[in-house]
Structures are given as C-alpha cells and as structure tokens.
Amino acid sequence: MEKGRKAFGKDKLEETFKHLGKSLKHPVKAYLLGGGAMCFRDQKIATKDLDLVFNSQNDFNEFELALKTCGYAESALLEKAYEDMKASGIWQNKEGFRFDLFVKIVCNAISLSQGMLKRSAPLAKYGKLDIWMVSNEDIILFKGITERLDDANDIEAIIQRANIDWNIIFQECTNQSKARAWYGPLYDKLAEMEKRNIRIPILGQLLKLDNMAIVREAFEEQIRKGMSRKQARAALIGKDFTKEEIDEATGSD
C-alpha cells in the first residue's frame, strides 16, 4: 500500500456512501472497482481511494455536485501514476479520503463494456446512491493494465480469495484490444503472479497475442513507409520475427 496517505476500512466506506447518498438530488448509479470493491469482498482491509465508474455523464455530474456539498474539492497535485489514469475527476476531503471518478472509460484504456455491466453485482443502495461492484475478473483486468503501486499485490489477494474465470479475463482483454492491444501490459502483470508460484492459465495465450500485435504494428509501419505487403513482410523477416509469425499476424498473399 502507498506510503504517506491514510487508508480507510469498510465501515468508513459505507459511512461515506450514506452521506453522499443523502446529498444527491437525483438517483445515481455507480460501479465500484479497485480497492473499494476488494474491501467489501473482504479481500483487502482498507483502501486509500475509491474508484467509481459511471455509465452516463449525468450520473457523473450529479455525483460531483454531491461531493461538493459534502466538502470535497478537486485535487490539483497528483502523483504521476494517477495523472496517467486520465480520470474524469479526482476529489478529496480534508481527511484525505479520495474518489477517482471515470465516465465509461477507465485510465483512458478500458471501457465499461456490456459484459462488465452484466457481471457486476449490487452492493447496496445508500439513499439515492446505487452502488454496484465490478466482478473480480474485471478488477484483475483493470489492475493488470495500470501502473499504480500495490496492483500486483491486489491481484494476488483476489486470486487467493476468489474462484477466477480466466476465460472471462482473456475474452474481455481481447474485446478491449481492438483499438490498442492490452495483451502485453496484462501479460507482464500476470507473469509477476507466476513468479509468486500462482499459476495463470492464460499466460501463454496472452504472450502469443502480444507477439502478434507487435508483428502487426511493425508490418503496418512498413506499409506506412510506402512498401507493398510483400516488401513489408520481406523487410521483417530476420528482424526478430519468423516467416510463420509474420504470416500468422498479417496473412499470407
């Protein structure tokens, strides 16, 4: 856990939700991920911030108004790891209790997909605030692509305390990798688990898809330089890529 900031347990989280729920003027639905969801699942004793994702801009706006009413202020100075998250809003009170808020997309990377919504489970309604928890599998995916301290330890804690459907993680990662491939970051984080003697059954699949993504990007770079597909493949052979890898990633003529 990060040094220098106070951590808050489940009782404090519930107290905070109740306070905010009373301050809302309209019903709001929010999805809880990260350390907050882990606390409510008894996978973690305390967390230093709450990550909430909203599926609509209106819900986000309403929640920000409630935060202002409850004495929270937007944070201006952030650690680089949190700046990189590209949160829609980061709010903190005088106690140091912090909310990291996102609208549909987390860390400028992973979208709150229909699959994630279906896998989420209701936590409770606190006045007008309806909190749902993102699934263990999706929290592992989120933590697998971010660079915050303790992410690896959190992933280990989830694996040790829950039955994980690794196919869900692999499929969601594949679905989310259309615009940008996330196989590499997820592979790196999960490879750390294997160093801790935790078997990750999708590790080989992630590595293969990551290698294919690297080959495809290198191939497309040659095409952008004006080469034909045949010339581009020829240029890649011998540059750490085999003909078989190139053919599989780009298709053969």
N, C-alpha and C positions, 0 to 999 in steps of 0.2 A: 504494500500500500504506500502511496506517495507520502513523503515527509512534509511537515510544515502546515498541513491543513487538518482540521478536526474531522473525524468520521462520525456518522450518525447511524444508530440502530433502527430496527423495525418499528419500535414504539414511536420514535421521533418522526419517522416517515409517515406513519398513519396520522399522527397529530397534525403534521404539515398538510397532508391531503385534506383532512377535515376542515382545517382553517381556510384553505383555498376554495374548497367546495362551497363553503358558506358565503364566500366573497364573490362567487361567479354570479353574473346576472342572467346568463343563459346556460343551458346544458352543454357540456363539453366532454368529448370522448378522447382519451389519450392512451397511447401504447407505451408501456414501461419496459425498458430493456436494461442491459448492463447490470451494475452492482445493485440497483434498486430491486429488480426482479429477483436477483440472487438472494437478497436478504429475505424476501417474502417466501422463498422456497427453502430457506434455511441452508443455503449453500455458502453464505457469507454472513459474518456477524454484523458488519457495518459498511457503509459506503460514504464517500466524500462528496458525491454529487448524484443527482438523479437525471437520467437520460429519458426524455419523453419525446415520442414521435406523434405528430398529428397528421391525420389523413385529409384535413382541409385547412385552408388558410383562415377561415372564420374561427375554427376552434382554437387555432394558434393565437389569433388576435384577442379572443375572449380571455384566454389563459394569461396572456401578458398583462391585460388590464387588471386581472385578479392579483397578479404578482405585485403590481404597483400599489394596489390597495393594501396589500399585506406587508408593505415596507421593503420590498426587494428593489434592487437597482441593477441596471445593465452593467456587466463587467467590462472594463476598458483594457485592463492589463491582464494578459493571459500567457501561460506557458506556450511554447511553440507547438507542443503536441496537441493542445486544444485549439490553437489557431488553425492548424491543419485540418481540424474536424469540419470546418466551414459550417458551424451551427447557425441556425436561423436566429437564435437568440441565446445569450448566456446571462442568467440573472442570479444575484447573490444577495443574502441579507447580512445583517451585522454580526450574526453568529458564525458566518462563514458557510452557511447552508446554500448549496448551489444547484441550479437547474440548467441543464444543457438541452435546449429545445431544437427540434428539427421538424420540418414540414415535408413529409413524404419521402425525402431522401436524406440518408444519414451519412455524415462525413463526406459529402459530395461524391458518394460512391454507390451505396446500396439503397435501392428503393424499397419502400414498404409495399411489397407485392401482394397480390390477391392470395397467394399461398400463405404468406406470413399472416395476413389478416385471419384466414381460416384456422391457422394453427394457434393463434393467440387464445388465451383463456382469461375469463373475467376474474379480476381480483376483488373489487368491491366498488360500490357507489358511495361517494363521500359528498352528500348534498347533491349539487348539480354536476359534480366531477365523477365521471365514469372511467375507472382505470382498468385497463386490460394488460396482461403480461405477455410479452413476446415469448415464443417457445424456446426451450433450451437449445434446440438445434440452430435457430436463427440468431440467438445470442452468441453462440460459438462462431457463426459466420461473421457477425459484426465485429467481434473481438479478434477474429482471425485476420482482418484486413486493416485494423487500426494499430497505432503505434503508442498507445498510452501505457504507462507503467502498470504492471500487475495484470495485464491482459492474459499473459501466458499462465499465470497462477490462477486466474479466474477460470480459464478454460479447463485447467486440471481439476479444479474444485467441482465444476459442473459435471465433468466426465465421471468423477468418483462418486457422485451422489445421484446420478440420474441414468436411466437407460436411454442411450442416444441412438437415434436412427440416422446412421451416417449417409444413407442414400438420400435423405431429405437435404442434408447439407450439400452433398455433391450436386444434386439436381438444381438446388436454388443457386449455388455458385455458378453453374453452367448457364442458367437462365439470366443471371445478372451480368454475365460476361459478354453480352452482345456488343456493347459499345466499347468496353475496356475489359480486358481479361484480368480476372482476380485470382486465377489459379496459383500464380507464383506467391503472392503475399500469404494466401491461406496455407499453401504448402509449407512455407518457411515457418509459420507459427505452429502448425501441427507437427512438423518434424521435431520441434522442441519437445513435444509430448513423448515422442518415441525415445528421445534421449533420457526421459524420465521413466522409461520402462512401461509406457502406456501405448498399447497397440492401436494404430489408426488405420482401419481397413481401406480407406480411400486414398491413402498417400500416393500409391503408385499411379492411380488414375489422374490425380492432380498434377503430378510431375510430368506425365505424358502430355496432358493438355497444355501445360505451361510451355513445354518444349515446342509443341506445335504452334502455339501463339507466337513464340519468339521467331520461329522459322517464317511464319506467315508475315510478320511485321518486316523482317529482313527482306523477304521477297517483294512485298509491296513497296518498300523503299527503293529497290532497284527499278521497279516499274515506273515510279515517280521520276526517276532519273532519265526515263526515255527508253529503257530496254524493252525488248519483246519478252513475252513469257518464257520462251526458250532460252534467250540470253540471260534472263534473270536467274533461272534455275541453274544454268551453267556457271554463273558467277558465284553462286552459293556453295556449289559442291567443293568440298575441301576446306571450307571455312567453318569448321566445327560441325558441319551438317552432312549427313549421308544422303545419297540419292533417294533412299527409301523414305527418310524423314521429309525430304523436300516434296516428293511425290504425294505422300500422305497429307501434308499440310496444304499443298497448293493444287493438287490434282494433276494428273499426267495428261499431256496432249495426245 
